[in-house]
Each structure stands twice: as structure tokens, then as C-alpha cells.
């Protein structure tokens, strides 16, 4: 699959039905995906498998993912400038 087709599919997966989550996930996809190493991309894909309510609690800082790599990525996404 070419990279543009993969990005389109990922952009669709970033659409969570909650604008705030959509913006956070799409911001990382737009700004970081292309230069991210394979390992970080895999963590992002795991993040996308997470239920919306858990994601929201993680991004608000009310809870932390039990997966240390996912938790670290959530923090990096939260720190991206708007």
C-alpha cells in the first residue's frame, strides 16, 4: 500500500466522533507520522485500537495507560502545539 493510501485509512481511523479526540489524533498523524520510526507507528496503531472513553480519560490526565509506550505517546500528543 502506498503511503498516501495508508494515511487516508489512518485519518479515517482517527475519526472518533468526538472532535477533541479527532483533533489530537489527526494532529499527531499530520505532524509526526511520516518521520516516526516503525516502533512509534506501531504504538500509535495500538492507541487507535483503544476505546474512546479510555482515550479521553488518558488525554485528560485522569488515568494513565497500563502500556508504558502508549502512555508516553499520549503525553507527546498532548504536548503538540495547537
Number of C-alpha atoms within 10 A of each C-alpha: 5 6 9 9 10 11 15 11 11 17 15 12 15 21 16 16 9 10 10 13 17 16 15 18 23 20 18 19 19 11 11 15 16 13 9 13 10 11 10 16 16 14 19 21 15 13 20 17 11 11 10 14 8 14 20 15 13 18 19 12 13 9 13 18 19 8 11 11 17 20 18 14 17 24 15 11 18 18 10 12 6 7
